[in-house]
């Protein structure tokens, strides 16, 4: 099923006419993977508005990663490159729509994911422990597991954001340098190191985390220093190695 979703998404992005062939057959609710669903929804909105649905137009509005933690941009390019011919899209769309109807008809008994998440989570955990595979809610479980991965990336970005905030203040207000800034930089560098040591698959996403962290650090630095936001470079002036290893001495007490 995932392969069918990948094929449909790739076909639409390669040739928007593929969407016209499946309109009315496939809805976003039939698409199970989060990035795929976001791309389909955005492509649908663009095409219905008479605008081209391209990766450049879609990527700012969807999840930043696809299956296996792959970055969304390269992931979508691979889907486009391997997409089947546009005329095959209707058959794939019908398959996905039928699979969605079958899932709805065979939904396991128990607390619904949308009804009471806490009860649902405990119920799913108990079914896993008992090996009651047929009673699991696999699609929602998959989304929650993906959310755990996103939370790790959020922690990485958060640590970089605090380091960058203090580096910006350090460089732009040297007369106000404080030991607390140094301590915060050192502690959050350790947090980054720990995250990358425990989860090495995050390493390819360091540049992305730094980029996103800097956007917020720049705003925060302007607020805390009283300087105009334009004082700080619009793009991060520090490379990751500098962020992690640049010497920051303890100011005199």
PyMOL commands that set and color helices and strands:
alter all, ss='L'
color gray80, all
select helices_A, chain A and resi 2-14+17-22+28-30+34-48+55-59+67-69+72-81+86-105+117-130+133-135+138-172+174-176+179-198+200-225+229-231+240-245
alter helices_A, ss='H'
color red, helices_A
deselect
rebuild
show_as cartoon
